[in-house]
Amino acid sequence: MSEIVYSVHATKPDDVGGIEVVFGSEGEALEYARSRSTDHRVLSTSVTSFRVGQLGTRKPVAWFIDGAEQPRSFTRRLYPAD
């Protein structure tokens, strides 16, 4: 069985960006994403989990704006690049 990792993606007004960092724990990824979402010019951040080397295992975990986790029922997708 392969390792589950958590990626953090940041979206900015002039750049949809890419994955900034990958963590081995969900807690570390959530804390980084929450903090990063408050940075100047960052519109939102998202955390996604997946199994290394296994297609089809990517799952949205959380989405933050200004340090606040957004509800899953929000009409936007959790992962801006999907």
Summary of the structure (lengths in Angstrom):
residues: 82
radius of gyration: 12.2
end to end distance: 25.3
largest distance: 39.2
contacts: 223
relative contact order: 0.25
helix: 13%
strand: 39%
